[in-house]
Amino acid sequence: MQQKIKMKKIDKINIDGEDIYLRKTFLGWGVVNPIKINGKVNWKNLIAGGSWIKLGILVFIVLVIIFCLYDYANAIKVANECIYRLNQQAIMVNPFF
């Protein structure tokens, strides 16, 4: 049982009482997770994109990237402090340097 609904080339299929929305693209058919179903907001699809696991993986990747950027910035700060101290020691040893 297939029904056309008023979205952009999206087909609605009912399998075992569950509505599944499919969209055909140039790559083939794919499952669509609409934000609104029957006028109600589907918060799981809005927040997680249809899958809590995919959201968790995305958050983990973003946190790793943020940690890498923080670690890199901290390493640059420490390296600059070390270079500054070495320069200060060199000036104290040889003021004409």
N, C-alpha and C positions, 0 to 999 in steps of 0.2 A: 504494500500500500504506500504509494508515493504521492506527496502533495507539493505543489509549488507554493511557496510563501512569498510575500512581497519584500524580499531582500535581493541584493544583487546576485542573481543566478545561484541561489542557494536552494537546495532541495531538502525537504523534511521527510525522514523515514521513521516509521514507528516499528521498533523491534522489541517484542516482549513487553509492551507497555511503556517503553522508554523512547523518547524522541531523540533522534540523531540527525544533526544538520550537516549536510555535505555540500561542498562547493567544488565545482570543476574549474581548474586552471589549466594553463598550458603544460604543467607538469603532471596533471592527472587529478584524481579526486582526492579531497582532503576533508578531515573533520573540522567543523567550525564551532567555536564556543561563543555563542552570542551573549551580549551583555544583558539584554532583556529577553525574557521568555514569557509570553502571554501577559505582557505589561508589567511584570515583576522584575526587579533588578536581581540578577544572578551574581551575588557577591563573590562567590568562589571564582567564577570566570573573570570578573572585573579585577580582583586583587591578584589572583594567582595565575591567570591565563589558562585556567582549566585543569591545572595539576599543581598540587602543593609540593610535590617532589621537585618539579622543574623550578618552582619558585625558590625552594631551599637551595638547589644547586646554583641558581643565579645569585642569590644572596651570598653564598659561600665564595663564589668567584669574585664578586665585587669586594668582599672583605679582604680577600687575599691581595687583590690589586691595591687597595687602600693601605694595607699593612706594608706592602713592598714600597710604595711611594713614601710612607712615613719613615721606614727604615733607611731608604736612600737619602732622604733629607737629613736625617739624624747623622748618618755617616759623613755626609758633606760638611755638616756643622762641626763635627769632631775633628775632621781632617783640617778644616780652616783654623780651628783653635790650636791644633798641634803645629801647623806651619807658622802661626803668629808667635807662639811660644819659642819655637826654634829661632825665628828672626830676632826676637827680643834677647835671647841668650847670646846670639852671635853679636849683637850690638853691644851687650855688656862686656863681652870678652874683648872685642876690638871696636872701640868707639869710632874709629876712622873708617870703618867698613862701609 
